[in-house]
Amino acid sequence: MAEGEETPPGSWIKDLADALEEGGCDLETVRNIIQGRQLPADLRAKVWKIALNVVGKGDSLASWDGSLDLPEQSIIHKDCQELIDQLSVPEEEKSVLILDIESIITFYCKSRNVKYSSCLGWIHLLKPLVHLHLPRSDLYNCFYAIMNKFIPRDCFMKGRPFHLFRLLLQYHEPELCSFLDTKKMTPDSYALNWLGSLFSYYCSAEVTQAIWDGYLQQADPFFIYFLMLIILVNAKDVILAQESDKEEMIKFLETSPANLDLEDIEDLFSLAQYYCSKTPASFRKDNHSLFGSSLLGLKDDDTDLSQALCLAVSVSEILQANQQQGEGVRFFVVDCRPAEQYNAGHLSTAFHLDSDLMLQNPSEFAQSVKSLLEAQKQSIESGSIAGGEHLCFMGSGREEEDMYMNMVLAHFLQKNKEYVSIAKGGFMALQQHLADINVEGPENGYGHWIASTSGSRNSINSVDGDAPNGSGDGKGVKSLVNKMTVALKTKSVNVKEKVISFIENTSTPVDRIPFNISWPDRASLERHVSSSDRVGKPYRGVKPVFSIGDEEEYDTDEIDNSSMSDDDRKEVVNIQTWINKPDVKYNFPCNEVKENGHMFPSHLLVTATHMYCLREIPSRKGLAYIQSRQALNSVVKITSKKKHPELITFKYGNSNTSGIEILAVERYLIPNAGDATKAIKQQIMKVLDALEN
């Protein structure tokens, strides 16, 4: 057949039928023949069995005694009956089919030692399988394979899979994600049955089969996330224009897959493939334990995705991505560490944005952000190795230091900047990774990745091995990004003097590691805090006491920052009404600062005995949540950062003969913080004096 000539209609179907008839056909062969086209109904069962790797599997139920005696058996039977009633099954076949489905669900629960619940959506996974008219043994094997390979563990309300989906949505559609967050519409509230039933809960049988035709051939369990993403993206304009209440919006989203037609499936998969190609590989690699057998999932990553500020990317992917040619994900790395750390050593392709400037000098920070975005644009246009449309922020890898980087990151997210990620483990993880893959040392191996602006040994190396005479491709250490970074620091004498002054007057934190140390095991880089680290005078007696002072870099009592965390349970109040209450002595407008860097416009109100934090509700002007209510006699410490005196930390707890127990920590960015802390201190002293008397 001549090149470019179309395949005659039906010829590929014959090729597929012949291949299946011969036997021994694998998924790759099947995929090459089908090439994304819709499967004929009479060949679907054979193709799905190959895709699920159940061809030739035995009868797992053969040794089972058939007892239908689970505590929840009546619920299982009822759900099976309702499923069969929805399907076009001849009356004489219904009783046998109900028994088969009930046996499959019951045996699965018993063999896996799990409890059945209607909300899990398992029963709907059998809906498209029933249409294949498989014997019971094959029906069970297919069901088991789908549950094991394609349904993520913890697929329930507030489960890890839905926190991961929110991060994916935020990465690609930050405006939509922010809107849904504001409405308190979490993915599990509308997508539980999307993921739990692989769309079979709402979609028609024909549409579900077409989706599964493509999904099972993909052999990538994570691809369901991108199909879910496209359904949301497709409804974006309608969602953002919605003015109905929360429950109506959730119902609209939940049932949106029902609007899919067969004609939509090809576009659905094409768009999903596009978004998939624009997603860091770490999305899959760091969460692979969501799928597969329970034995493989025992070493799950303990990262709490519900608290993640954004998608995390491994340092190995960052290093590899910008070396590749083609249309894959490429990162523009933004190093947010303090100037002295960056100068000592940094990734040679990284742009420096000192996160301290956000509080230290907001106008200079705004100029830095503008320069950063311009540098990113120019590096992409010039084809620089440092160029990439995906912004990846890198900190030190130490939680206390990276709090300021998190604030910068939150700033970009609040501006609805797409493709924003964080380097997992920060520069410390980068050091360790380079040491792991280059055991012979920096001079012989990984030095070319690291640049220094303070004359260290690594500054002589280049990213691409540029020739000394400057003949190379111009993508080395003297890259566009480094030039832009230097230009930013020296854009005027005034700014230069400020930067020099800032660097000279910044003391090295206790826990920072100079770049020119030897490269030991990571364990030796970590500093363990002990009870002997506490500074200041010991507390005497058991009466409430507190102190005011500078916050040390190693003073890290990190407790949940608010006394209440579920906004749905918080009282909504009128801000002005509360400010005007006769018992309110002081009102300090401020920003509540969370550990992940998010800032929330708030008001601190001080009465004779308590301090309240009212967090403004963006969507309801003039109203606020009562975010926190703390007794003044529970304040044990008020501290501020030396470099950022307006960032005030309040620590609450109990004192006893053995010391102080910290129960809560709250941070606020307060203009004129000195006046605020003075007023609060005076009020605390009055309370303590009253208690003592």
Disulfide bonds with the S-S distance in Angstrom:
none
